Amino acid sequence: MSHQEIEFKNGMTETIKLSTDQIKLMSLFQNVTGATARDCIEDEKQDRVIFVVNHGKMGLAIGKGGSTIKNLQNVVKRNVELVEYSEDPSEFLKNMLNPKLVSEVKINKRLDGSLQAIILVDAKKKGIVVGREGRNAEKARLLAKRYFQISSVLIQSPEKIME
């Protein structure tokens, strides 16, 4: 793996570094889907590649009946997941976890100054939102930290919240 990196600013003040491999994956993504990826995260633990796409480009990236994303998965030989970018951290978190299933996102500053996101979901849908082996929750944690310096992401059902 090559260690040449490029850097870009995310929505905040942080700089995101991309390896040559990630840049190649983003180029491949654009060639296969016709959509531009803003970012690419290789999640070895879950054997997946997560692409962050610009607002409004999800349909193009997925393709009719999922055909485009399936082609991309066949080429990269790993699971491919897409997240639609938003400059609003609450919206971005909803996009990562399925906006239809998230009822509310609260972002709080903790006593130590770090940021925490609390995502409220219906108790019956919590398993779907968290994902098998917590894969969706993990994706939300990775991206919330990478883009908005949110160090903690909690997925809760309203009846379990203690104020």
N, C-alpha and C positions, 0 to 999 in steps of 0.2 A: 504494500500500500504506500502510495506516495504521500509525502507530507507537505507538499506545496499547498498553501491556503490562500483563499481570498477572504476579505472581510467586508461586511456591509452593516449598515445601521438598521436595527429593527425599528419598530414604531417609537421606541423610547430612546434611551441614550446608550443602550448596550450595543456592543459590536458582536455580530455573529460571524464565526469563522466557518468556512466550508473547505473540506479537503478536496483534492483533485478527484477522488472517487465520487464525492457528492456532486461536484460540478458535472462530471460525466453522466451521472444518473439524471440530473436536471435537464441536461441537453437531450438525453434519450427520451425523457418524459415529454419534452416539447416536440421532438420528432414524431413520436408515436401518437400523442393526443392532440397536438395543435394548440394546446394551452401552455401558458408559461407558469412554471413553478417558482414561487418566491423563495422556497427553502426546501431542504431535504434532510431528513433525519434517519440515519440507519440505526435501527433498534435491534441489535444482535440478540438480546435476551429473548425477544418475542419473534425473532426471525422475520422482520418486516421492514419496509421502507415507508416512511410517512412523508408525503409531499404536501406542502402548504401552497394552495392555489389562490389566485386573486379572486376577490368578490365577483360573483356572477359567472365564473368560469367552470363551475363544478360539472354542469351538464356536458360541456364540451370535453372535459377530461374523462368523464365516465363513459360517454358514448351511448349510442342507442342500445338499450337492453344490457348495458354494462360491457359491451363488446370491446371498447377501447381500453378500458382498465384491465380486462382479461388478457388482451394482447400484451399489455405492458407487464403484467405478472408473469406471463410465459417467457418474455425476454429476460427479465431480471431474476427469474426463478426464486422469487420470494413473494410473500404477501405484500400487497401495496395498499396503503390506506391514504385517503385524501381528507384534508381539512380545509375549509374555506376561511380565508384570512379576514379578520376585522381589526380595525384599530381600537375598537372598544373591547377591553378585556372580558367583560361579561358576555358580550356577543360571541367573541372568539371561543370562550369556554363552552357556550351553548353549541356552537358549530362542531366542536370536537366530540361532544357527548350525545348529540341528537336533539336539536332544538324543540322537537315535538314533545319530548319526554321531560325536559327541564322546566320546572315551573318558575324558578327564581335563582339568580346568582347574586350573592352578597360578597363584596370585597371589603375586608376590614384591615385596618392597620393594627398590628398587635403591639403590646407594651414594649417589646424589644425593637420596634420600628419595622419589622418585616411585614409583608403582606400575606393575607390568607384569603382564599376564596372558599365560600360555603355554597355548595350547589344543592338546591332543594329539588327532590324528585318524589313522585308518588311511590309509596312503599312497594306497591305491586310491580313497579317498573325498575326498581333500584338495581336488580340483578342484571337487567338488560343494559342499563346505563353504565354500570361498573364494568361489565364485560367478563367473559370467561377468563379466569385467573387474574382478574383485575386489569386486563389489557387496556381498556378504554380509560380507566382512572389513571393508569400509568402514562398514557399518551397525554392526557390533560395536564398531569404534573410536569412532564417534560417540556411541553410547549408553553405552559403558563410561566414557568421559570425562565425559559429561553427568551420569551418576548416581553414579559411584563414584570419580571423579578418577583413573581408570586411564589413564595417558598412552600406554601402548604395549600393543598386542595382537598377539601372534605366533601364527600357526597353523602347527603343525609336525607332522611324522610321527615317531613314536618313534625310528625308525632314524636319523634325521638330527639327533638332539639331542646336543649336546656339553655335558657338565657341566663 
